[in-house]
Amino acid sequence: MGKRTARALAEAGHIVDAGMRATNSRNTPTVAALAQVKKNHFAPVGAPAETVRAAEHEEPYGRLRDTMTEAPSRIFPPGREGREVVSITYDRIRAEFFHRVGIDELLTPCVSP
């Protein structure tokens, strides 16, 4: 989900669980702006309070999380790591993954520009 969708849902009173990369660098101003939203559901989570639950998720999902952040740099040769190529590839992988695990209703029916 995008920033505008998350913000609209939060402002409408819904509980929003959304992630954001680079919260301590390029997205710091966005984090500060979202912290001002009424019913602040954008506060940094860090790590789950339930440490047992966090440990249960680390084994099956930790490796996936760690490898997904490095995968584009291994797939594309230097000079071809542009935002457009990575975004298109990520959208294709995400769509296939959602379809395979049976949550493809979460995909939007249109392609983002």
C-alpha positions in Angstrom: 0.0 0.0 0.0 1.2 3.5 -0.7 1.7 6.4 1.6 -1.5 8.2 0.4 -3.6 5.1 1.0 -2.2 4.5 4.4 -2.7 8.1 5.4 -6.3 8.2 4.1 -7.2 5.0 6.0 -5.6 6.3 9.2 -7.3 9.6 8.9 -10.6 7.7 8.4 -10.0 6.0 11.8 -8.8 2.7 10.6 -5.8 0.9 12.2 -3.0 0.9 9.6 -0.1 -1.4 9.7 2.4 -0.3 7.0 6.1 -0.4 6.5 8.6 2.1 5.2 12.2 1.8 4.2 15.0 4.2 5.1 13.1 5.8 8.0 16.4 7.2 9.4 17.6 8.7 6.2 15.8 9.8 3.0 12.3 9.1 4.5 12.9 10.9 7.8 10.7 13.9 6.8 7.9 11.6 5.8 8.0 9.8 9.1 7.8 13.1 10.9 4.8 14.2 8.8 3.0 10.9 9.4 3.6 11.2 13.1 1.3 14.2 13.1 -1.7 12.2 11.8 -4.6 11.9 14.3 -4.6 8.3 15.8 -0.9 7.9 15.1 -0.6 4.4 13.7 2.6 5.4 12.0 4.8 5.4 15.1 8.0 3.3 14.6 7.4 -0.3 15.6 11.0 -1.5 15.8 10.5 -5.0 17.1 7.4 -6.8 18.3 6.7 -6.6 22.0 5.9 -10.4 21.9 9.5 -11.7 21.7 8.3 -15.3 21.5 6.1 -14.5 18.5 9.0 -12.6 16.9 11.3 -15.6 17.3 8.7 -17.9 15.8 8.5 -15.7 12.7 12.3 -15.2 12.4 13.0 -18.8 11.3 10.6 -19.0 8.4 10.7 -15.4 7.3 14.1 -14.0 8.4 16.0 -15.5 5.5 13.3 -14.4 3.0 13.5 -10.8 4.3 17.3 -10.8 4.3 17.6 -12.2 0.8 14.8 -10.0 -0.8 16.7 -6.8 0.0 19.8 -8.0 -1.8 18.2 -9.9 -4.7 17.9 -6.9 -7.2 21.6 -6.2 -7.0 22.4 -9.8 -7.8 19.9 -10.0 -10.7 20.8 -6.8 -12.5 24.3 -6.0 -13.7 25.9 -2.7 -12.7 24.3 0.3 -14.5 20.9 -1.5 -14.8 19.8 -1.1 -11.3 17.5 1.8 -12.1 14.4 2.4 -10.0 12.1 1.6 -12.9 13.6 -1.8 -13.5 13.6 -2.7 -9.9 10.0 -1.5 -9.4 8.7 -3.4 -12.4 10.5 -6.6 -11.3 9.3 -6.3 -7.7 5.7 -5.8 -8.9 5.9 -8.9 -11.0 7.4 -11.0 -8.2 4.9 -9.7 -5.7 2.0 -10.4 -8.0 3.2 -14.0 -8.6 3.8 -14.5 -4.9 0.4 -13.2 -3.9 -1.3 -15.4 -6.5 0.6 -18.5 -5.3 -0.2 -18.0 -1.6 -3.9 -17.2 -2.4 -4.0 -13.5 -1.5 -4.2 -12.1 -5.0 -7.3 -10.1 -4.0 -4.8 -7.7 -2.4 -3.5 -6.7 -5.8 -4.9 -3.7 -7.5 -6.6 -4.1 -10.8 -4.5 -1.5 -12.6 -0.8 -0.9 -13.2 0.9 1.9 -11.4 2.6 4.5 -13.6 
